Amino acid sequence: MSHKLETKAIRTQMERSQHLEHSTPIHLTSSFVFEDAEDMRASFAEEKQRTIYSRYSNPNTSEFIEKIADMEGAEDGVSFATGMGAIYGTFAALLNAGDHVVSARSVFGATHSLFTKYLPKWNIETSYFKVEEPETITSLIQPNTKILYAETPTNPGVDILDLAYLGEIAKKYKLILIIDNCFATPYLQQPIKFGADLVIHSATKLIDGQGRVLGGVTVGSLDLIREIHLFARTTGSALSPFNAWVLSKSMETLPVRVDRHCQTALATAAFLEKHPKINWVKYPFLKSHPQYELAKKQMSQGGSIVAFEIKGGLEAGRNFLDALRMLSLSSNLGDSRTIVTHPASTTHNKLSESDRLEVGITDGMVRLSLGLEHVEDIQNDLNQALATL
Ligand SMILES: *Cc1c(COP(=O)(O)O)cnc(C)c1O
C-alpha cells in the first residue's frame, strides 16, 4: 500500500527491538557484534546485509535515509555528516580526473568553491550557465561532461529552474542529473519525477528545521548510490546516529512545519511587495515572480525563502538589519526562527561585485527565511525596521 508523503514522513520506521518501543530508540554504538565466525565471514563478504560498523551504516541513519528516499521516490540513499559532505562525497565518488561538470551559476557558496577551487585540483572543470538562460546548457556540454547540476529554487535569489527541461537534456546527452533540493524539501518538490538521477539535501536546514544539528543525504538509483556509499564509508563523513535520530524525528513534523513556513512566507512576500521602501520582492508563488507558472508546475507550495531589495543600497540594507528587534541575523535558513541575511556582505562576500550581480545579488538585497513565529509578529518587526529607514 502506497502512503501519502505526510504518512511516509512518520510511518517509515526501522524494525522494533524486543522492547517494542513506539518511538525509535537511538543506537549510539560505533560497532555491532557478530553471532559467530560464520556470521562475521558472511557479513564481510557482503553475502548478507547487516550492520557492522557505524561508519558503514547504523539503524538510525538507515531509517533517516529510507524516509527521504521514500518521499523523493528514490531507490536508496547515503547519509553524510553535513550537506556539503553529501555534495562533495557525491561528486568525488562519481567523477574521474578529466571529467567535466555543467552547473547553474547560482549555487550554494561552498558548492561554488568546490567547483572553482577544489575539483580543478583533479583536472575536473565546471562550466556555468545562467539560470535565466537554460537554453545555453547544450552549448556547454562536452564529450567529457558527466554531471548536470542545479539547485531550484536557487540561493539566495529564489529563481526557478525547469526540472523537466533539465531532465530531458540529461537523458539526451546521457548526463547524471543531480539536484540540490534543499530549499524545496522532499515535501514540496520531488526532482526524480522530472528525470533527476540523484537528489541531495542539506538536512541542516528545513529537515531539522530547528537549527540544532548538521546533516546531509544523497538519494537516487541503486547503482549510483552504491558507488557513493562505497566512497562515503571509506572517506568517513558519516552522519552520527544521534543526529540521524533527531533528523528522523524532525521528518515527522516536516509537512506541518513546511505548510506553515510557506503560508507565512507567501503572506509576508505579499506584504513586502506593497511596502513603499522596497524595490522588488521575489517569491516563487507570487504572481510577479518571472517563473511563477513554472514554480506552480513543479512545486506544491512556494517554500520558506523570500528575497527582496530595500531602496537605498548597502547602507539601507545594513541599517535595516540593525533596526530589527526580534528577527535573527544568522547565515542559516530553514529554522523555526525567522532569519534575515544580507548576502552581499556575508554569504556571498567572496564574490566580486560583478559576479554577485550575475547571480542577482544587489547591495540592498535581503534574504528572509520565514520561521514559525506568528505572522503578525514577524511583519511587525519588519515594518518597524523599515520605518526607521
Ligand atoms: C546549507 C546548504 C548546503 C550545505 O549544507 P551544510 O549542511 O551546511 O553542509 C548546500 N546546499 C544548500 C542549498 C544549502 O542551503
The ligand as a MOL file (V3000), in Angstrom:
LIG
                    3D

  0  0  0     0  0            999 V3000
M  V30 BEGIN CTAB
M  V30 COUNTS 15 15 0 0 0
M  V30 BEGIN ATOM
M  V30 1 C 23.2650 24.9140 3.6050 0
M  V30 2 C 23.2470 24.4210 2.2240 0
M  V30 3 C 24.1660 23.4550 1.7990 0
M  V30 4 C 25.2610 22.9190 2.7070 0
M  V30 5 O 24.7600 22.2510 3.8020 0
M  V30 6 P 25.5830 22.0710 5.1830 0
M  V30 7 O 24.7260 21.1210 5.9530 0
M  V30 8 O 25.7200 23.4200 5.7910 0
M  V30 9 O 26.9090 21.4980 4.8300 0
M  V30 10 C 24.0790 23.0210 0.4910 0
M  V30 11 N 23.1470 23.4950 -0.3530 0
M  V30 12 C 22.2460 24.4330 0.0180 0
M  V30 13 C 21.2430 24.9250 -0.9670 0
M  V30 14 C 22.2550 24.9270 1.3160 0
M  V30 15 O 21.3760 25.8590 1.6770 0
M  V30 END ATOM
M  V30 BEGIN BOND
M  V30 1 1 1 2
M  V30 2 1 2 3
M  V30 3 2 2 14
M  V30 4 1 3 4
M  V30 5 2 3 10
M  V30 6 1 4 5
M  V30 7 1 5 6
M  V30 8 2 6 7
M  V30 9 1 6 8
M  V30 10 1 6 9
M  V30 11 1 10 11
M  V30 12 2 11 12
M  V30 13 1 12 13
M  V30 14 1 12 14
M  V30 15 1 14 15
M  V30 END BOND
M  V30 END CTAB
M  END
